[in-house]
């Protein structure tokens, strides 16, 4: 699958009702031998800023999961391997922050910083929902960052 089709798949995932994290992670899962259903389950809890708590944006969590698939350390005590992955996560964070100003869901949505986010029922996906949310932009942007960082075209 080529770059634009992965991004388009991620957008279609979101527009069909998957959360932001699922939308991005599932669009790349096949690269790592992960079937779609498993990818959707792995990434399900990270939507809406981790379980709708409006913390780290789900698209950022998906980028980090993909970074783990590419640079993740699998040997206990491998400090250099951990460092490589942590360096990657911090670089992706810096790129995302430069592009959007934050990696925090509530800030990206323009919600009150001190608000309590305990309601777990997702909002109904309507035309109004999509108009007022930057989430599709975040999904597309996370794919752009992943493509530029991990899969640049020559």
WOVEN-V11533 format. One record per pair of residues at least 24 apart in sequence whose ideal C-beta (glycine too) atoms are under 8 Angstrom apart, sorted by the first residue. I is the first residue (numbers start at 1). J is the second residue. Records with the same first field share a line. If there is no record, write none. Layout:
I = J + J
//
This chain:
1 = 30
3 = 147 + 151 + 153
6 = 143 + 147
7 = 140 + 143 + 144 + 147
10 = 139 + 140 + 142 + 143
11 = 136 + 139 + 140
13 = 139
14 = 135 + 136 + 139
15 = 130 + 136
17 = 125
18 = 47
19 = 43 + 44 + 46 + 47 + 48 + 58 + 122
20 = 47 + 48 + 57 + 58 + 59 + 62 + 135 + 138 + 139
21 = 45 + 46 + 47 + 58 + 59 + 61 + 62 + 65
22 = 47 + 58 + 62
23 = 59 + 62 + 139
24 = 58 + 59 + 62 + 63 + 66 + 139 + 142 + 143 + 146
25 = 62 + 65 + 66
27 = 143
28 = 66 + 146
31 = 69
32 = 69
48 = 105 + 122
49 = 104 + 105 + 106 + 117
51 = 120
52 = 117 + 119 + 120 + 122
53 = 117
54 = 104 + 105 + 106 + 109 + 111 + 115 + 117
55 = 104 + 105 + 106
56 = 103 + 104 + 105
57 = 103 + 104 + 105 + 108 + 138
58 = 105
59 = 135 + 138 + 139 + 141 + 142
60 = 92 + 93 + 96 + 103 + 142
62 = 142
63 = 92 + 96 + 142 + 145 + 146
64 = 89 + 92
66 = 146 + 150
67 = 92 + 150
70 = 150
91 = 149
92 = 145 + 149
95 = 145 + 148 + 149
96 = 141 + 142 + 145
99 = 141 + 145
100 = 138 + 141
108 = 134 + 138
109 = 133 + 134
//
